[in-house]
Amino acid sequence: MGKCHIVSKYFLRLTFTVFCLGPVELMAQQESLRMMYPFMPLAINPAEAGSQGILTTTGLFRKKPLIQTLGALTSSQQYFSLDMPILAESWGLGFLGYNTDQSFASAMGVSSNLGLAVVGAKSFRWGRGNDIRLGANLGLNQYPILGKNGSSEFRTSFGLGLKYQKEDLSLELSAPTISSNPVGGYGAPLYAQAKYVFHLANQNHLKIGLLMRQSSEEGVAVDAHALFWWAERLGFGLWLQNTGSELGNKALLGSVEAPLGKNFRLGYAYDFLGQYVSTIPAGLSGSSSSSSSTMASGYHQIYIRYSLDVGNGKLAAFRP
């Protein structure tokens, strides 16, 4: 057995142990930022910082519904991430920013969320292609809490992450939102991930993955995804998010993305399980009272990624 198999074995044992021990007494808020990992893996594991070997910036815009209608509840959200390797790729540095209006559900309603975070990671390499990365993040979040007369609250949090990479296999364990001052009593979730890329004929690629989240409130939830790249020109993805996309609800994302040269990648995703409530005021509905209905309408998500070479020639490599 090589070192790769030994590390994989101990990682899986650690993951199994963590998820079977039951709720973990680490308290923090569960931000919507953590639900954006399909396009922003840095948001869920700080050990991702610099792991691609290039400078990468990602912007994500979410809106629901796409065109506002009379009486419809609307939501728009913006996310941004940047990370790059430094010091001969032995370290990684990153940054996260987000502005959302549906980030946290409680008995009092929905709270807006504005946040910034700095991310760092350290790489340890040995043998042929074995890479262990340890990461941490430090964040500051602003919460205009509904039900408290609109007063804002600032909360700090930190996170830790571990990633093992061996060629096309990656195994990860992370707790990205640890805080001693939680909002709404939400516990800090723990995440475990496993991903593998199959390289097929004619420059086709298939990436599959599983993600498990354990929280003291909701127990264990499992996500699954598959992303197929045709001739490295178009990527088609399907993401089942039992961990939630909005307000804790399940999500089923269909995505399509395409590289625009070596530097740009453009993508779009839609949540087929999303809903919104449309309310028609009294009088306009022809009655003396207002009426409301729930309709199918998920988030439309548009993202753009821009990458730069940092002098190591790795920009030319295709990344599924």
Secondary structure, DSSP 8 states (H G I E B T S, - for coil): --HHHHHHHHHHHHHHHHHHS-----B----GGGGGTTT-GGGT-GGGTTTTSSEEEEEEEEEESSS--TTB--EEEEEEEEEEEETTTTEEEEEEEEEEEEEEEETTEEEEEEEEEEEEEEEEEETTTEEEEEEEEEEEEEEE-TTTTT-EEEEEEEEEEEEEEETTEEEEEEEEEEBSS-STT-B--EEEEEEEEEE-STT-EEEEEEEEEEETTTEEEEEEEEEEEETTTEEEEEEEEEEEEETTEEEEEEEEEEEETTTEEEEEEEETT-EEEEEE-TTTTSSSS-EEEEEE---EEEEEEEEE--SSSGGGS---
